[in-house]
Amino acid sequence: MNIAIVGASGAVGQELLRILAERQFPITSLRLFGSARSAGTTYTFCGKEYTVELLQHGDLFKDIDIAFVSAGGSVSKEYAEDITHHGAIMIDNSSAFRMDENVPLVVPELNAGDIAQALHEGGRRIIANPNCTTIIMAVCLKAIEELSHIRRVHVSSYQSASGAGASAMAELEEQYRQALNGEEVKHQKFAYQLAYNLIPQIDVFGDDDYTKEELKMYHETRKIMHSDIAVSATCVRVPSLRAHSEAIWVETSEPLSPAQVREALSHAEGVQVMDDPNGKVKCDNGKVNTQFPYPMPLYLSGTDDVYVGRIRKDLANENGITFWCVGDQIRKGAALNAVQIAEKIINK
């Protein structure tokens, strides 16, 4: 496959390169694109050096089969026609096309069949990657939905600095340094100081006082799951570097036991159950090899699966189950999901 990455210098672009190499994705040629600021930068991929080219209008994507695009919604909208004009498939990581009825929104473990919508004659050849918090939650919801229809979900997300990009991670580290040295703590990527703090706002507020991030979880989950499921979310930025966490309350049509849910999740694709208050669950995934009672972002950053623990009955709802989950925002929440979509395309 002839592959392009737009936004190659960003956190997701760099993770895409690592994942493509790790999974031995079949690449005939690779081209990297970026802004004027990153053009000319070189990166090594599988022992070969590649230079970031300036993204501009024209026929740059004439010979490209799949283009991974992670440069922001405005860039995706501006260059979508250039990217797809000669037949390339655009896998977009921004919010630009997620709710477009003519563009599939895909989490491969849930709705890989929707990919065909983009590929058939007349399709837009654009596939949207969902929001990171939606992906992490939806992977878990599928297993429960197969047991009993999910009526509604309440979720509180605890989102790391990585969700705002590599510069935000660097800012958080610098804020801790400034605070510990008694210096003025400065902020630019975040509305307020994040070190030693929580910020209960991600993205801008709408007329109903929900943020865009929270509304994404509502609308995107319904589209991915082809369901009338209702989702009420509160999204919070927390002072951890990488990997997002979510506390989730699920109400199903029929009552389910924690044992049923635990068993279903243990067999779900892309999910690992880490649920033992005594801490006897071993996590061995090539990156972490130790025992934990429940998932924690510090120890699960850089991993591929979504980890689930604290599975229990909701004391306030007879048909309710509640659990805690952790997923790496840059990998499964973005780059890995995009590569998995591309792998499904190849298989088709």
Secondary structure, DSSP 8 states (H G I E B T S, - for coil): -EEEEETTTSHHHHHHHHHHHHTT---SEEEEEE-TTTTT-EEEETTEEEEEEE--SSSTTTT-SEEEE-S-HHHHHHHHHHHHTTT-EEEE-SSSSTT-TTS-B--HHHHGGGGHHHHSTT---EEE---HHHHHHHHHHHHHHTTS-EEEEEEEEEE-GGGG-HHHHHHHHHHHHHHHTT-----SSSSS--TT--B---S-B-TTS-BHHHHHHHHHHHHHHTS--EEEEEEEE-S-SS-EEEEEEEEESS---HHHHHHHHHTSTTEEE---TTS-EEEESSS-EEEESS--HHHHTT-SSEEEEEEEE-TT-TTEEEEEEEE-TTIIIIIHHHHHHHHHHHH-
